[in-house]
Amino acid sequence: MPWLSPSLALNFRRLCDKAVVCFALVLGVSTGSGGAQTLVLNLPETQSAMDAMRSGHPEIALQILDQELLAGPATDNNLRERIPLARLRLEALARLNDWNRIRTLTEAFPLSNDPPARFWRAMALSQTGEADAAAMILAPLAEMDHFPLQTEALLNLGAILIARGDFHAAVEKLDSVSGKLPTDSPTRLRLDLKATEWTLDQGLVNEGSLRLGEISSRVMDKSAELQAASDLLEARLAASHGNVEEAASTLRRLITLTGIPSAIQANASWQLAALEAKSAPGVARDRLLVLIETQPRSTHLENLFRLLEDVLNAPVATAVEEALHRWASDDQHPDRKLLAGHLLAHLPGSPPQEQEARLEAFGRSHLSQPVGLMALYEAGLVAVQDARLEDATKHEQQLRTTERPEARSLADSLLGRTAFARGDLVGAAEAMESAARAADVPRRLTLAHRANASLACALAGNRDAAAKWSQSIAVEGSAESAGDLAYETAINAAARGQAEAFDDLTTFIRLHPTHRFTADAEMALAELHLNQVPPRAVASREHLAAAASHSLTPAQKERSDYISIWLEVAAEDRATAARLAVDFLKNWTASAHAADLTLLLGELSFVSAKYGDAFHWFSRHAVEFPLSPQAEAAEYFAALSAQRFPDGAGDQQAQALWTTLVGRRGPYAAEAQHELGLLHMKKEQFEAAIAAFDAVLALSPSPDLKSATLCDRGQALFARANLNAPGEEDWNRAIKSFSEVESDVSTPRSWRLQAAVRRGRCLERLGRPAEAITAYQTAMALPEGGLPGRTILIPVDEADWFYRAGFDAIRLLDLQKRHQEAVDIAEALAASNGPRSLEAGELATQIRLRHFLWETAPP
């Protein structure tokens, strides 16, 4: 899921964690009498409040300060004398994250000209969604050279600028202040280190490396804090260059180092967890749980939760879920509560409606914060994915209830997703473009909207507009983000069967040869070529080989192995395809493709007449994937395979499976009942067979199955009648079944031919040869579309019954001494150029010779 920070990740939390800052504020710039303020600071109640702050109990300090501020008459002098108490109260509220009360206090109390109070007001504004107002207050404070909190104001102003997407302005402000300070000034070093950190955050590794190289020599012999901060950045650089072990070693050393701020150790811990997330996710998960538990007010809290989400597995570990629920109900740490609730809403395995309800509840209770808006947006996405578009529209309207720019842009984006789900590609593109044009939106959200606009325009066929948005990302975003967009555009075009997909993927590979999705693009091209009619196997193999030339992730290797199987299927190399499929199931035991491949192996074995293997694979699919849409089909074909075992060895297994399918009354019930009837026919259990066929007809089968069942039912009646001569009643019932097939003009001709021939046999048994001959002659009628002249075009599925009808008619006509009519039919069959035409010609000659029918010279 996309992640949107619940705050601007400002630096005030680090500020609040240092007790010394409290007293810097209290003793800082004053607006009233110095003697009066000193007197206030020396009061026993004030000292008690300061002691409470030192010991980490801001709530106790707040109670004392509230009483002091309300004591005495509300005169101007009285209020001015209590300014230091108000400052101390502001910090107590900040430690409790009570930003609304800070805003109220700075509005009601005469602190408008007090720099420390203005600083805290800016912090409160930024935390309640008014970053622009906060920046206006911080800007002059950041230029105030003798203000004790100038550095904090500068850093927080820079953080706001970066959140707006103006990284260069943020760094320029730091550099402008830093340049006025002595080279070895601790403050200057701190600012330079922060500028380097921001540079690395932007992915500018080379520039960050140059900055850090220039700082490293100045940090030597300075404080342990500055040296540790420098080492932390060195570890980041090492990780960026692929030196993971070196980075991890530095981070582990910083974690155990004494005499450095806990904030740096916490930073090192979460960065180490980020490295471990790739190689040891379980270790990273445990480390993150400890960090979040012990550092609930860390400046990196959102990064910790983001990493925790990355290393969660499905099902989620019980310890993680318990911790999330505990944090989500802990009012003492609002930031952690906010993030835990957000992550709870994304736990895997939740039904879509439950997930949507969690997101909506979370979003509605945090509408003033970006993460709440994103939660509502995600609730809408869940509704779209669950095909509940009216609910998605409801969430779109909820987003429009706030005037925040990012809320409007998210609403437009959700409108676009909804239009796309309805198949309205043009409407989707218009809505996505509206979202992309939104102003005053965080940079990463702006880039995401532009990417969506480019993608939507491309799918709607507006390639010029798509190129415009794509170009804006290439200019303002990173090369990787531009590559991501190009890949997504190409993949979506491929998914929708658009012809441009080939060119889009090829262009992506040419322009981004080292992108993390280049191998995926090669495999996508391999699949596209494989899915053409006929398959382009050579081109597909070339792209698959090109993908293999990259360093593949396990997921990419799994996909490559899967495509290889279908390449051999397309090449009709069943043995190789089966071998690769078996190897795949051994190598990728948890693959989502296992269900498909067990079915494929069953099919390959079945068509190769390896019925034992087919039975194994179809049965395995039915047992291991009972919720698969093909589970019943697998059972059906397992039974069909068993029925083909030599010497009836699998009849008992087949009968048990057919019976199970019938009892389940699912989509294969009628087919299974029909197969049971055929199995009874095979065993000459005609009573059971007829009952089974009657049961099929009662299930309203498909037209083809109905025709087959009627014919088989008639044959079962015919066979029973032969055993119970004269069997006149059964022969008449059989004739009725066959006639029903013949009279249905929607029934395929092959079934009607079969029914006519079999009806003729019944009429013969009833001693009605003339009617039998008529039935056979009806079956011999030329099929529609026959070739002119005496040559007849007979479809393969009709040929057998066509010739049976002809030879049966000849036999009866010959018995009735209607020899010339018999010869005429035999010669018609001989002229058909079919599989038995030579046999028919020889029979015509025999009849003529036997009965002296050469009235004219033979042709």
Beta strands, then each sheet from edge to edge (+ up, - down):
end
